[in-house]
């Protein structure tokens, strides 16, 4: 630990405020600004008031994804960042995500502030920054659910739409929900979808689920309500492949000859002494 990470190759996060705020904090730091702190106050607990059809559609999507032992998907997203000045900026990114249950994940992410490959092979995490050829490797939990939690909470790493990759997405998505509504049929890139909207204490979110025998999520939008300016994270999911051929080599990182190994910055070690300071 302690080795400096060049600008644009930050392998940790300045702070993790809530589930979807962590990645926004990373981009705020990269943008040279300061993220507004989220309010620690929690709203009063409410009994979820969810439309039965919305609940059924979300559960069907969750069961379908959980039953897929191997798949790949393209993710095109945008993430808003609110600087302390009040200025809101948006960063675009795209990713190729490949999963093989119970313990393999790879995400190749490209965007304005990052061009990186993330590997999880059931034993270790590796993050490779392609701009400067730095990589970091550390031990990882033995299954995908625990690995997503560890990458998010300890390292500040978030796979696109990571909540959808759990073995039970429904349980994870619904844990903070206070209400949910079926908004009817819609279309995402020409694909007929059920449009659902959910409200929570921490976030509001919407999901578009493909109509038909393969109810895959096609779009996911999350609003962080307790961050100043209510920034949004949005991702469109295309080119789902539920029968790919993914050999073990896909999930194992082999460093290029000129790559340099550095250490991960953990969330705890990356938190600055003062937060919400001046730009």
Residue, then its C-alpha position, 0 to 999 in steps of 0.5 A: x500500500x501507499x504507492x501513488x496511483x496516477x490521475x485517471x488510474x485511481x483503483x479505489x474510491x474517495x468515499x462510498x455514500x450508498x450503494x449507487x453513490x460510490x461510482x459517482x464519487x470516483x468520477x467526481x474525484x476524477x473530474x477535479x471536483x468535490x461531491x456533496x455529502x449525502x444526508x445520514x438521516x434515514x426516512x421513517x420505515x414504511x411498509x412497501x406498497x408495490x403493485x402486484x403486477x410490478x412485483x410479479x414482473x420484477x420477480x420473473x426477471x430475477x428468477x430468469x436471470x438467476x437461472x442463467x449459468x452463463x451469459x454476456x451483455x453489452x452495457x451502455x451507460x451514463x453517470x451524472x456527477x454533482x460538484x460542490x459548485x452545483x454544476x452537474x456533469x455527465x460521463x458516458x461509458x460502455x462495457x462488455x460484461x461476461x458472467x459464469x456462475x457461481x464464481x466468474x465475472x469479467x467487465x471490460x469498461x470504456x469511457x471518458x474517464x476510464x478504459x479498464x478491465x476487471x477480472x474475477x476468477x473465484x480466487x482473486x480480483x484484478x483491475x487493469x488500467x489500459x491507459x497507463x498499463x497499471x494493474x492491481x490484484x488482491x484476494x477475493x471471496x469464493x462466490x459471485x454474490x460475496x465478490x460483488x459486495x467485497x469489490x463494492x464495499x472494500x475497493x469501490x469497484x462497481x460492475x454496470x448494473x451489479x445488482x442484476x448479477x446477484x443470485x437473487x436480484x429481486x431480494x437485493x433490488x427490493x430491500x429499500x423499496x417503499x412503493x412500486x408501479x407498473x407504468x405499462x408497455x414501452x420500447x427500448x431500442x425497438x424491444x417491447x418492454x414492461x416499464x416499472x418504477x420503484x421508490x425507496x428511502x435512498x434511491x428511486x429507480x426504474x427498470x424496463x423488462x423485455x416482454x416475452x419468454x426471456x424477461x431480460x432487463x433492457x434499461x435501468x435508471x437510478x436516482x440518488x435522492x440523498x445526494x445534492x442535485x439527485x444525480x442519475x445513473x442510467x444503463x441500457x443493456x443490449x446484445x444479451x447472449x445466454x448461451x455463450x462459450x466462455x472458456x476459463x481464459x476469459x476470466x483470468x488476467x495475464x499481464x502484458x509484458x510492459x504492465x506494472x503492478x501496483x496496490x489497490x487503494x481500499x475504500x477506508x484508506x482512500x477516504x480523505x481526512x476532510x470531505x465536502x471541502x473546497x475545490 
